[in-house]
């Protein structure tokens, strides 16, 4: 998904390749490693990537329907997750969901750019520094 965002759009765009996993499941998942073992899973990447996947779905929905449809099952699920503070560990992402729920499209689109830079671009910067 992150590679597609960088290669195709340099940000959020339409029909980003998000894969087939269910992002809502991993928003606030925990990793319990037995003592002496490491699963070598980047839990923050899994959580933030799940939230960004949901933002991709939101962006696609807005592009395709030109409306938020806050009564749709997807938006109700987003609203519940927001109220339960499931995005709170990622403030820039949480702000994007807040703007979507307030139906503020222009600020939502601006916030997507911030999310892209803070999470997607930063992920690759860290990879380069670590190599």
GUDREN-420085 format. One record per residue: chain; y, x, z of N, C-alpha, C in turn. Coordinates in steps of 0.05 Angstrom, whole numbers, padded with zeros to 5 digits, m for minus. Layout:
BEGIN
> A;Y;X;Z;Y;X;Z;Y;X;Z $
...
//
This chain:
BEGIN
> A;m00024;00017;00000;00000;00000;00000;00025;00018;00000 $
> A;00026;00038;00018;00049;00055;00019;00053;00070;m00007 $
> A;00031;00080;m00019;00033;00094;m00044;00044;00076;m00066 $
> A;00035;00051;m00067;00044;00032;m00087;00074;00027;m00083 $
> A;00083;00024;m00058;00111;00019;m00052;00128;00042;m00063 $
> A;00119;00067;m00059;00134;00090;m00068;00133;00093;m00098 $
> A;00109;00091;m00109;00106;00095;m00138;00118;00073;m00155 $
> A;00114;00048;m00147;00122;00025;m00163;00151;00017;m00160 $
> A;00161;00018;m00135;00187;00006;m00130;00207;00024;m00114 $
> A;00197;00044;m00101;00213;00059;m00082;00224;00040;m00061 $
> A;00207;00022;m00053;00214;00003;m00033;00196;m00021;m00034 $
> A;00205;m00043;m00023;00190;m00068;m00025;00193;m00080;m00053 $
> A;00172;m00089;m00065;00173;m00101;m00091;00152;m00123;m00093 $
> A;00150;m00134;m00117;00132;m00157;m00120;00103;m00148;m00125 $
> A;00085;m00162;m00111;00056;m00157;m00114;00048;m00128;m00107 $
> A;00059;m00118;m00086;00050;m00092;m00075;00020;m00094;m00069 $
> A;00006;m00073;m00075;m00023;m00073;m00070;m00028;m00070;m00040 $
> A;m00035;m00092;m00028;m00038;m00092;00002;m00067;m00091;00010 $
> A;m00085;m00092;m00008;m00113;m00092;00000;m00123;m00119;00008 $
> A;m00147;m00120;00021;m00159;m00145;00028;m00162;m00150;00058 $
> A;m00153;m00131;00074;m00155;m00135;00103;m00137;m00157;00113 $
> A;m00142;m00166;00137;m00125;m00188;00149;m00106;m00175;00168 $
> A;m00080;m00171;00160;m00061;m00156;00176;m00055;m00168;00203 $
> A;m00056;m00194;00206;m00050;m00206;00232;m00068;m00196;00254 $
> A;m00093;m00189;00246;m00113;m00180;00266;m00105;m00153;00278 $
> A;m00091;m00136;00263;m00086;m00109;00271;m00058;m00104;00282 $
> A;m00041;m00124;00283;m00013;m00121;00292;m00011;m00107;00319 $
> A;m00027;m00115;00338;m00026;m00104;00365;m00053;m00096;00375 $
> A;m00070;m00087;00356;m00097;m00079;00364;m00096;m00054;00381 $
> A;m00117;m00051;00396;m00119;m00028;00414;m00142;m00011;00405 $
> A;m00141;00015;00412;m00163;00033;00406;m00174;00043;00432 $
> A;m00199;00038;00437;m00212;00046;00462;m00233;00067;00455 $
> A;m00226;00092;00458;m00244;00114;00452;m00259;00122;00477 $
> A;m00286;00125;00475;m00301;00134;00498;m00292;00163;00506 $
> A;m00294;00169;00531;m00286;00196;00540;m00302;00217;00525 $
> A;m00287;00237;00515;m00299;00258;00500;m00302;00253;00470 $
> A;m00294;00230;00461;m00296;00223;00432;m00268;00216;00421 $
> A;m00266;00221;00395;m00241;00213;00381;m00249;00199;00355 $
> A;m00239;00176;00350;m00244;00162;00325;m00226;00171;00303 $
> A;m00206;00187;00310;m00187;00197;00290;m00174;00175;00274 $
> A;m00165;00154;00288;m00152;00131;00276;m00123;00131;00285 $
> A;m00105;00130;00266;m00076;00128;00272;m00069;00099;00278 $
> A;m00070;00092;00303;m00067;00064;00311;m00038;00054;00305 $
> A;m00019;00071;00308;00009;00063;00302;00012;00057;00272 $
> A;m00001;00073;00255;m00001;00068;00226;m00014;00042;00220 $
> A;m00037;00037;00233;m00051;00011;00228;m00034;m00012;00237 $
> A;m00021;m00010;00259;m00004;m00032;00269;00020;m00036;00252 $
> A;00035;m00015;00247;00060;m00017;00231;00053;m00025;00202 $
> A;00031;m00014;00192;00023;m00021;00164;00015;m00050;00162 $
> A;00003;m00061;00183;m00004;m00089;00184;00022;m00106;00183 $
> A;00041;m00099;00199;00067;m00114;00198;00081;m00111;00172 $
> A;00080;m00088;00160;00093;m00083;00134;00078;m00099;00112 $
> A;00052;m00101;00114;00036;m00118;00096;00046;m00147;00098 $
> A;00050;m00157;00122;00061;m00184;00125;00089;m00187;00113 $
> A;00105;m00166;00116;00132;m00167;00103;00129;m00168;00073 $
> A;00109;m00154;00062;00104;m00155;00033;00097;m00183;00025 $
> A;00080;m00197;00041;00073;m00225;00035;00098;m00242;00036 $
> A;00115;m00238;00056;00139;m00254;00059;00158;m00249;00035 $
> A;00161;m00225;00027;00178;m00218;00004;00167;m00231;m00022 $
> A;00140;m00230;m00026;00128;m00242;m00049;00133;m00272;m00049 $
> A;00129;m00285;m00026;00133;m00314;m00024;00161;m00321;m00031 $
> A;00180;m00306;m00021;00208;m00312;m00027;00214;m00308;m00057 $
> A;00203;m00286;m00068;00207;m00281;m00097;00195;m00304;m00114 $
> A;00172;m00314;m00106;00158;m00334;m00122;00169;m00362;m00119 $
> A;00178;m00369;m00095;00186;m00397;m00089;00216;m00400;m00086 $
> A;00229;m00378;m00081;00258;m00378;m00077;00266;m00395;m00052 $
> A;00247;m00397;m00033;00253;m00410;m00008;00235;m00400;00014 $
> A;00242;m00405;00038;00227;m00394;00061;00204;m00412;00069 $
> A;00206;m00438;00067;00186;m00458;00075;00174;m00451;00102 $
> A;00191;m00454;00122;00184;m00447;00150;00162;m00465;00161 $
> A;00155;m00487;00147;00134;m00504;00156;00107;m00497;00144 $
> A;00106;m00477;00127;00080;m00469;00116;00063;m00456;00137 $
> A;00037;m00457;00134;00019;m00445;00154;00025;m00415;00158 $
> A;00031;m00400;00137;00037;m00372;00139;00062;m00367;00156 $
> A;00083;m00382;00150;00108;m00379;00165;00105;m00388;00194 $
> A;00089;m00408;00199;00084;m00416;00227;00069;m00394;00242 $
> A;00050;m00381;00228;00036;m00359;00240;00055;m00335;00246 $
> A;00073;m00330;00228;00093;m00309;00232;00111;m00316;00255 $
> A;00120;m00341;00256;00137;m00350;00278;00124;m00347;00305 $
> A;00099;m00354;00307;00084;m00352;00332;00081;m00322;00339 $
> A;00074;m00305;00320;00072;m00277;00326;00098;m00265;00335 $
> A;00120;m00274;00323;00147;m00265;00331;00153;m00273;00360 $
> A;00148;m00299;00366;00153;m00309;00393;00135;m00295;00414 $
> A;00112;m00287;00406;00094;m00273;00424;00100;m00243;00425 $
> A;00121;m00235;00411;00131;m00207;00411;00110;m00187;00400 $
> A;00095;m00196;00380;00074;m00179;00369;00086;m00158;00350 $
> A;00111;m00160;00343;00125;m00140;00327;00143;m00122;00343 $
> A;00144;m00126;00369;00165;m00113;00386;00162;m00083;00388 $
> A;00138;m00072;00383;00135;m00043;00384;00148;m00028;00361 $
> A;00157;m00044;00341;00170;m00033;00317;00197;m00048;00313 $
> A;00218;m00039;00325;00244;m00054;00325;00255;m00061;00298 $
> A;00253;m00042;00279;00264;m00047;00252;00248;m00069;00238 $
> A;00222;m00069;00242;00204;m00089;00231;00209;m00116;00244 $
> A;00211;m00116;00271;00217;m00141;00285;00243;m00154;00276 $
> A;00263;m00137;00271;00289;m00148;00261;00285;m00161;00234 $
> A;00269;m00150;00216;00264;m00162;00190;00251;m00190;00193 $
> A;00232;m00192;00211;00220;m00218;00215;00239;m00238;00227 $
> A;00256;m00228;00245;00277;m00245;00257;00295;m00256;00235 $
> A;00304;m00239;00217;00322;m00248;00195;00308;m00268;00177 $
> A;00282;m00263;00172;00267;m00282;00156;00265;m00310;00169 $
> A;00260;m00310;00195;00258;m00335;00209;00285;m00349;00212 $
> A;00307;m00334;00210;00334;m00345;00209;00342;m00353;00181 $
> A;00324;m00348;00161;00329;m00354;00133;00353;m00340;00122 $
> A;00358;m00315;00130;00380;m00299;00121;00370;m00279;00100 $
> A;00369;m00289;00075;00356;m00272;00054;00370;m00246;00049 $
> A;00397;m00246;00047;00411;m00221;00041;00407;m00200;00063 $
> A;00408;m00208;00088;00404;m00189;00110;00375;m00181;00112 $
> A;00357;m00199;00106;00328;m00194;00105;00323;m00172;00085 $
> A;00333;m00175;00061;00329;m00155;00040;00340;m00128;00048 $
> A;00363;m00127;00060;00375;m00102;00070;00357;m00089;00091 $
> A;00346;m00106;00109;00329;m00096;00130;00302;m00085;00119 $
> A;00293;m00097;00097;00269;m00086;00084;00273;m00057;00075 $
> A;00297;m00051;00065;00303;m00023;00058;00302;m00005;00082 $
> A;00312;m00014;00104;00311;00002;00129;00282;00006;00137 $
> A;00266;m00015;00137;00238;m00013;00144;00224;00007;00126 $
> A;00229;00005;00100;00217;00023;00081;00223;00053;00088 $
> A;00247;00058;00093;00255;00086;00100;00243;00095;00127 $
> A;00244;00078;00147;00235;00085;00174;00205;00088;00176 $
> A;00190;00074;00160;00161;00074;00164;00146;00085;00140 $
> A;00152;00076;00116;00137;00085;00093;00145;00114;00085 $
> A;00171;00118;00080;00180;00145;00073;00175;00165;00095 $
> A;00181;00156;00120;00176;00174;00143;00147;00182;00146 $
> A;00129;00164;00139;00100;00171;00140;00094;00195;00123 $
> A;00105;00195;00098;00099;00217;00080;00114;00242;00087 $
> A;00138;00239;00099;00152;00263;00108;00136;00277;00130 $
> A;00125;00262;00149;00109;00273;00170;00084;00286;00158 $
> A;00071;00273;00139;00048;00285;00126;00054;00313;00114 $
> A;00077;00314;00101;00085;00339;00088;00091;00361;00109 $
> A;00103;00353;00131;00109;00373;00152;00084;00383;00165 $
> A;00064;00366;00167;00039;00373;00181;00020;00389;00163 $
> A;00026;00390;00137;00008;00404;00119;00015;00434;00116 $
//
